[in-house]
Amino acid sequence: MRKWYLAVLLLLPMLIWGQGIQQVIPGDPASDEDYEDSEALNYGMSGMVGAINLNGETYSQVRLRPELNLGKFGFGLDIDFLIDGDGNVRKEDWDSWQSYLDKIYFIRWANRRDPFYFKIGCLPAYTLGHGLIFDQYSNVLRYPEVKNVGGYMGINTPFSGAGFEVFTHNIHKNEVIAARLHANPFLYAHFPVLEDLKLGINIGMDRNQYGKYPDSDNDGVPDIYDKFPSDPYSWLDTDGDGIPDNMDSDINGTGLIDHPDINPWVAEHYPNILVGADLADFNTIVVQDSALVYSGRRDITVYSVDYLLPLVESPVFTLDHYGEYAMINKYGKGIIFPGFSSKFFIFDAKLEMRSFSDEFLPGYFDRLYEEKRASVSITQADGRTIYGLATKEDLLKTARSSVGWFGYLRANILNIGNIKVAYQDMYGKDMSTGKSLWASATVHPVVLPKLKEASILYSQVHAPYISFRNLPSNNSTVSGRVGYNLSGNTDLVGRYSEIYTDANGDGKIRGKNERITSFAFGVEFSF
């Protein structure tokens, strides 16, 4: 009976998880703050049944998402059961109090324009200032495989518009954190134009860039390349025979015992092995893999000051002027000046001049930061494999001073769909990170009433040039989503995404270590 039930679930269309495609790109207005402020009680339940592929394993999935909204207050849960081929619920989703807290999809009160506000849970797009520190940062990039219950809280006072905000990507770890102070210093001065001037001071920090990768046995070797993650005294297995290198008499798997002068374990356990032995009976060339050990945390901090000055405000046209100055601690500096944003007709647009010193990257905490804050580095040297971690901070060392521009354009086409494009084009000597492109398109075709949505998103960031011939390139991502209404409140939804990292530095994307893929296709219902 169990096998029949699981077979039915696997044959059902696979389920798209709740966030769907993250269509935010630099320049977007924050998308997780809007809500209908109504005194009426609004509640409902959405559910999913099907299968999902995580880390190369397919699970049957049953998900319930109850949600309640009343005015400024909102509360939602995400309760999912992932069942493996043996009928067992995935234990890591239910084995600690933190796992239960992770079932919170969101708790919110008001939004960032209100006197007091907060939000806890999934944060798909978080921005500070004008984006030189946090630019559309997402803590749900690999949701639901990786669940981060983050949050922000803030206060806006009537005293010269003074207020503050604090942020964390994960309330359990508090590694990626931020804070902001802001004010309208001339609010009551009655100076023309300047009375609307808004100033802000921001700070963002990653307290532990290696925190992306757990280290279960606290031996300084991350589980991602620790062959024995539960043993603090062993971590490598060069020949893959299941015996740790530090306890293996034949490290390379040659069939010969390693010479005791080369292998300390052989020398210690067989002190007289050379007596009367022939040198040909031993392996005298041992090539052993190595792993970099990380004994402490590695932090990075970014500071900025920003301003916003509304110039024109009317129902059909708005124009704002803004600027921001940012500095990465122990590295470089960057400035946006001048910057202009506008809304008119069906368009939202931004255009800004940018100037960066050596060792500076804009939007350091961007949409892909959760994935790019650290990545596995695999190199080959003298026939051995060397495992380590690379961080986004390492990119700063190759960033060169530059001057250029950033532009953003969004067009909302008669509610049929929208197109977004953002591009950064920087110029300088010996640059390797100056070009970035983001593009997305979403359509809601009225000619096909059952097809609710079709979306695609592509980005390629911090590149020496934008390559359209090799779209799977380092620091690029592609994703898409399709939604089709089956009947009433039931939709057929599909999603696919890939995130690329050139782990071995050969300029090509290949192998599962350099390509993170997620795919789901399924039935979603609500009532």
C-alpha positions in Angstrom: 0.0 0.0 0.0 2.8 2.4 0.9 4.6 1.8 -2.5 1.4 2.4 -4.3 0.8 5.6 -2.4 4.3 6.9 -3.1 4.1 5.9 -6.7 0.9 8.0 -7.1 2.6 11.0 -5.4 5.6 10.7 -7.7 3.4 10.6 -10.8 1.5 13.7 -9.7 3.1 16.9 -11.1 5.9 18.1 -8.9 5.2 21.1 -6.7 6.6 24.5 -7.1 7.6 26.0 -3.7 5.9 29.1 -2.5 8.3 31.8 -3.4 8.4 30.9 -7.1 10.8 32.8 -9.3 12.4 35.8 -7.7 11.8 38.4 -10.3 13.5 41.3 -8.4 16.5 42.9 -10.0 18.6 45.9 -9.0 16.5 49.0 -9.3 13.3 47.3 -8.4 11.2 48.8 -5.6 11.1 46.6 -2.6 8.5 44.0 -3.3 7.9 42.4 0.1 6.4 45.4 1.9 3.0 45.9 0.2 -0.2 44.7 1.7 -3.9 45.6 1.8 -4.5 47.6 5.0 -8.0 46.5 5.8 -9.9 46.0 9.1 -11.6 42.9 7.6 -10.3 39.5 8.7 -8.7 37.7 5.7 -7.6 34.2 6.1 -7.0 31.2 3.9 -5.1 28.0 3.2 -3.0 26.9 0.3 -1.7 23.5 -0.2 0.6 21.4 -2.4 0.9 17.7 -3.2 3.5 16.1 -5.4 7.2 15.6 -5.5 10.3 17.8 -5.4 14.0 17.3 -6.2 16.5 18.5 -3.6 20.3 17.9 -3.9 19.7 15.2 -6.5 17.2 13.3 -4.3 13.5 13.1 -5.1 11.0 13.4 -2.3 7.2 13.1 -2.1 5.9 16.4 -0.8 2.8 17.4 1.2 2.7 21.1 2.1 0.1 23.2 3.9 0.4 27.0 4.1 -2.2 28.7 6.3 -2.3 32.5 6.3 -4.1 35.1 8.3 -4.2 38.9 7.7 -6.0 41.5 9.7 -5.2 45.1 8.9 -1.5 45.7 9.6 -1.0 42.3 11.1 -0.2 39.2 9.1 0.8 35.6 10.0 1.6 32.6 7.8 3.1 29.1 8.3 4.8 26.8 5.8 4.3 23.2 7.0 5.9 20.7 4.7 6.5 16.9 4.8 9.2 15.5 2.5 9.0 11.7 2.3 11.8 9.6 0.8 11.4 6.4 -1.2 11.2 4.3 1.9 8.3 6.2 3.3 10.3 8.1 5.9 9.8 11.8 6.6 13.1 13.8 6.2 14.4 14.0 9.7 16.4 17.2 9.4 13.1 19.1 8.9 11.8 18.0 12.3 14.7 17.2 14.6 15.1 20.4 16.7 13.2 23.4 18.0 14.8 25.5 15.3 13.2 23.2 12.7 9.8 24.0 14.1 10.6 27.7 14.2 11.6 27.4 10.5 7.9 26.6 9.7 7.1 30.3 10.1 6.7 31.7 6.6 6.1 35.3 7.9 4.9 37.4 10.8 4.5 41.0 10.0 3.2 44.3 11.4 2.7 47.2 9.0 5.5 48.2 6.5 8.6 50.3 6.4 6.7 53.5 5.9 4.7 53.2 9.2 5.6 54.5 12.7 6.5 51.0 13.9 6.9 47.9 11.8 8.5 44.5 11.7 8.6 41.3 9.6 9.9 37.9 10.5 10.3 35.0 8.1 11.1 34.9 4.4 12.6 38.1 2.9 12.8 37.9 -0.9 14.0 41.4 -1.6 15.8 43.6 1.0 17.4 46.9 0.1 19.2 49.6 2.1 19.6 53.2 0.8 20.2 53.1 -2.9 21.8 49.7 -3.2 25.5 50.2 -2.6 25.3 47.9 0.4 22.2 45.8 0.3 20.6 45.5 -3.2 17.6 43.1 -3.4 19.2 40.7 -0.9 17.2 37.5 -0.6 17.3 34.9 2.2 15.1 32.5 0.2 17.4 31.9 -2.7 17.3 28.1 -2.3 14.0 27.8 -0.5 12.7 25.3 0.7 16.0 23.3 0.7 17.6 26.0 2.8 15.2 27.9 5.1 16.3 31.1 6.7 13.9 32.8 9.2 15.2 36.4 9.0 13.6 39.6 10.0 13.7 43.4 10.2 12.2 45.9 12.6 12.1 49.7 12.5 10.7 52.9 13.9 9.8 56.2 12.0 9.2 59.1 14.4 7.5 62.5 13.7 10.6 64.3 15.0 12.3 65.5 11.8 11.6 62.1 10.3 14.1 60.4 12.5 14.1 56.6 12.7 16.1 53.4 12.6 15.9 49.9 11.3 17.7 46.6 12.2 17.9 43.5 10.0 19.1 39.9 10.2 19.1 37.2 7.5 18.6 34.4 10.1 17.4 34.9 13.7 19.2 31.6 14.7 22.7 32.7 13.4 22.6 36.5 13.0 25.6 36.4 10.6 24.4 38.7 7.8 23.1 41.8 9.7 22.4 45.4 9.0 21.2 48.7 10.6 20.1 52.1 9.4 19.5 55.5 10.9 17.6 58.1 8.9 16.1 61.6 9.2 14.6 64.6 7.4 16.8 67.3 8.9 15.0 70.3 7.3 11.5 69.0 7.7 10.4 72.0 9.8 12.8 74.5 8.4 10.5 75.4 5.5 13.3 75.7 3.0 12.0 75.2 -0.5 12.8 71.7 -1.8 15.3 71.0 1.0 12.4 70.3 3.5 11.9 67.0 1.7 15.6 66.0 1.9 16.1 62.6 3.5 19.4 61.4 4.8 20.5 57.9 5.9 23.4 56.1 7.5 23.8 52.4 6.9 26.0 49.5 8.0 25.9 45.9 6.7 28.0 43.0 7.9 28.6 39.3 7.4 30.0 38.1 10.7 31.0 34.7 9.3 31.4 34.3 5.5 32.1 30.6 6.0 28.8 30.2 7.8 27.1 29.0 4.6 28.8 25.6 5.1 28.2 23.7 8.4 31.1 22.0 10.2 29.4 19.3 12.3 32.5 18.0 14.1 34.1 21.5 14.6 37.4 20.3 13.1 37.7 23.4 10.8 37.0 21.4 7.7 33.5 22.2 6.3 31.1 19.2 5.8 30.9 20.1 2.1 34.4 18.5 1.5 34.9 16.7 4.9 34.8 13.0 3.9 34.2 12.2 7.6 32.0 15.0 9.0 31.3 13.3 12.3 34.9 12.6 13.1 37.0 15.6 14.2 40.3 13.7 13.7 39.7 12.7 10.0 38.6 14.5 6.9 40.3 13.2 3.7 40.1 9.9 1.8 42.3 10.3 -1.3 41.6 6.9 -2.8 37.9 6.8 -1.8 38.1 3.4 0.0 36.3 4.6 3.1 39.5 4.6 5.2 40.7 8.1 6.4 44.1 9.1 4.9 45.5 9.5 8.4 44.6 5.8 9.2 45.3 4.3 5.7 48.3 2.2 4.9 47.7 2.7 1.2 46.6 6.3 0.7 46.6 6.2 -3.1 45.0 2.8 -3.5 47.9 1.4 -5.4 47.7 -2.1 -3.8 51.1 -1.5 -2.1 51.8 -0.4 1.4 53.1 3.2 1.6 56.7 3.5 2.6 56.9 4.4 6.4 59.2 7.3 5.7 56.3 8.9 3.7 53.2 7.6 5.6 53.4 8.4 9.4 50.6 5.9 10.1 52.6 3.0 8.7 55.7 4.1 10.6 53.7 4.2 13.9 51.8 1.0 13.6 54.5 -1.1 11.9 57.8 0.1 13.3 59.8 -2.9 12.0 58.2 -3.2 8.6 61.4 -2.4 6.7 63.4 -5.2 8.3 64.2 -7.7 5.6 61.8 -6.1 3.2 62.3 -5.2 -0.5 61.9 -1.6 -1.5 59.7 -2.7 -4.4 57.1 -3.9 -1.9 56.3 -0.3 -0.9 54.8 2.7 -2.6 57.4 5.4 -2.5 55.4 8.1 -4.3 52.4 9.1 -2.3 50.3 11.9 -3.7 47.7 12.9 -1.0 44.8 15.2 -1.3 44.8 18.2 1.0 42.0 20.3 2.6 42.3 23.8 3.9 41.3 24.2 7.6 39.3 27.2 8.8 39.9 27.7 12.5 38.0 31.0 12.9 35.4 33.3 11.4 36.0 35.7 8.5 33.9 38.9 8.7 33.4 41.8 6.3 31.7 45.2 6.9 30.3 47.8 4.6 29.2 51.4 5.5 27.3 54.0 3.6 25.6 57.4 3.7 22.8 58.3 1.3 20.3 61.0 0.5 17.1 61.4 -1.5 15.6 64.7 -2.7 12.2 64.6 -4.5 12.2 67.2 -7.3 8.8 66.6 -9.0 5.7 64.8 -7.6 2.5 64.6 -9.6 0.0 61.9 -10.4 1.5 61.3 -13.9 5.2 62.1 -13.4 7.7 61.9 -10.5 11.4 62.7 -10.5 13.8 62.2 -7.6 17.5 63.0 -7.2 19.7 60.8 -5.0 23.2 59.8 -4.1 25.2 57.4 -1.9 28.7 57.0 -0.7 29.9 53.5 0.5 33.1 52.1 1.9 34.0 48.4 2.4 36.1 48.1 5.6 39.8 47.5 4.7 39.0 47.7 1.0 37.7 50.3 -1.4 35.1 53.0 -1.7 32.2 53.8 -4.2 29.9 56.6 -4.9 26.6 57.1 -6.8 26.3 60.7 -8.0 24.3 62.0 -9.5 21.4 59.6 -9.5 17.9 60.1 -10.9 14.7 58.0 -10.7 11.4 58.6 -12.3 7.9 57.2 -12.9 6.0 58.2 -15.9 3.3 56.6 -18.2 4.0 52.8 -18.0 7.7 53.2 -17.0 9.9 53.1 -13.9 13.4 54.2 -14.6 16.7 55.0 -13.0 20.0 56.4 -14.3 23.0 57.0 -12.1 26.7 57.8 -12.5 29.0 55.5 -10.5 32.6 55.9 -9.5 34.5 53.1 -7.7 38.0 52.8 -6.3 40.1 49.7 -6.3 38.7 46.8 -4.3 35.1 47.8 -4.4 31.9 46.1 -5.6 28.5 47.7 -5.6 25.5 46.0 -4.0 27.9 43.7 -2.1 24.9 42.0 -0.3 22.9 41.4 -3.5 20.2 38.9 -4.5 22.8 36.1 -4.9 24.8 36.8 -1.8 23.5 33.8 0.2 24.9 31.6 -2.5 28.1 33.6 -3.3 29.2 34.6 0.2 31.3 31.4 0.1 31.8 28.6 -2.5 33.9 25.5 -2.7 37.3 25.9 -4.4 38.8 22.8 -6.0 42.3 23.1 -7.5 44.7 20.5 -8.9 48.5 20.7 -8.1 51.1 18.1 -8.7 48.5 15.4 -9.2 46.6 16.1 -5.9 43.3 17.8 -5.3 43.2 20.7 -2.9 39.9 21.6 -1.3 39.1 25.0 0.1 36.6 27.8 0.3 36.5 31.0 -1.7 34.5 34.0 -0.6 33.0 36.9 -2.4 35.5 39.0 -0.5 38.2 37.4 -2.7 36.7 39.2 -5.7 37.5 42.5 -4.1 41.2 41.9 -4.6 40.7 41.8 -8.4 38.3 44.8 -8.6 39.9 47.9 -10.2 39.0 51.5 -10.0 36.4 52.5 -12.6 33.8 55.1 -13.7 30.6 54.4 -15.5 26.9 54.2 -15.2 24.0 52.1 -14.1 20.5 52.1 -15.6 17.2 50.4 -14.9 14.0 50.3 -16.8 10.7 48.6 -16.1 7.7 48.7 -18.4 4.3 47.5 -17.3 2.4 46.8 -20.5 -1.3 47.2 -19.9 -1.2 44.6 -17.1 -0.5 41.9 -19.7 3.1 41.7 -18.4 6.2 43.6 -17.6 9.8 43.8 -18.8 12.7 44.7 -16.6 16.3 45.4 -17.7 19.2 46.7 -15.6 22.8 47.2 -16.8 26.0 48.4 -15.2 28.8 49.5 -17.5 32.0 50.5 -15.8 35.3 51.6 -17.5 38.8 51.5 -16.1 42.3 50.0 -16.5 42.8 46.3 -16.1 39.2 45.7 -15.0 37.8 42.3 -14.5 34.4 42.9 -12.7 32.9 46.0 -14.4 30.0 44.6 -16.4 26.6 43.4 -15.0 23.3 42.6 -16.7 20.0 41.7 -15.3 16.9 41.0 -17.4 13.4 39.6 -16.8 10.1 39.3 -18.6 6.7 38.2 -17.2 3.6 37.8 -19.2 0.0 37.2 -18.3 -1.4 36.5 -21.8 -5.1 37.4 -22.1 -5.3 35.5 -25.4 -4.7 32.3 -23.5 -6.9 32.8 -20.4 -5.8 29.5 -18.8 -2.1 30.5 -18.9 -1.7 32.6 -15.9 2.0 33.5 -16.0 5.2 32.8 -17.9 8.4 34.3 -16.6 12.1 34.2 -17.2 15.0 35.8 -15.4 18.7 36.0 -16.4 21.6 37.7 -14.7 25.4 37.9 -15.2 27.3 40.0 -12.7 30.8 41.3 -11.9 32.1 40.1 -15.3 34.9 41.5 -17.5 32.4 41.5 -20.3 28.8 40.2 -20.9 29.0 36.9 -22.8 25.9 35.8 -24.8 27.7 32.9 -26.4 28.4 31.2 -23.0 25.4 32.0 -20.9 26.4 29.5 -18.2 29.3 31.6 -16.9 30.7 32.4 -13.5 28.4 34.5 -11.3 25.4 34.0 -13.6 21.9 32.6 -13.0 18.9 31.7 -15.1 15.4 30.8 -13.9 11.9 30.5 -15.2 8.3 29.9 -14.1 5.1 28.9 -15.8 1.6 28.9 -14.3 -1.5 27.3 -15.9 -5.0 27.4 -14.3 -6.5 23.9 -14.2 -9.8 24.9 -12.6 -11.1 27.3 -10.0 -8.3 27.6 -7.3 -6.1 24.9 -8.8 -3.0 25.8 -10.8 -0.4 23.8 -12.6 3.0 25.5 -11.9 6.5 24.8 -13.0 9.8 26.3 -12.1 13.5 25.8 -13.1 16.6 27.5 -12.0 20.4 27.2 -12.3 23.1 29.1 -10.4 26.7 28.9 -11.8 30.1 29.1 -10.0 33.4 28.5 -11.6 34.9 26.4 -8.7 38.1 25.4 -10.4 38.8 28.6 -12.2 39.1 27.2 -15.7 36.6 29.6 -17.2 34.0 26.9 -17.9 30.9 25.7 -16.1 30.7 21.9 -15.9 30.0 19.3 -13.3 27.6 19.4 -10.3 30.1 21.3 -8.2 29.7 24.3 -10.5 26.0 24.1 -11.3 23.2 24.3 -8.7 20.0 23.2 -10.3 16.5 23.1 -8.9 13.4 21.9 -10.7 9.8 21.5 -9.7 6.5 21.1 -11.6 3.2 20.6 -9.9 -0.3 21.3 -8.7 -1.0 24.2 -6.3 -4.4 24.8 -4.7 -5.9 27.4 -2.3 -9.1 28.0 -0.5 
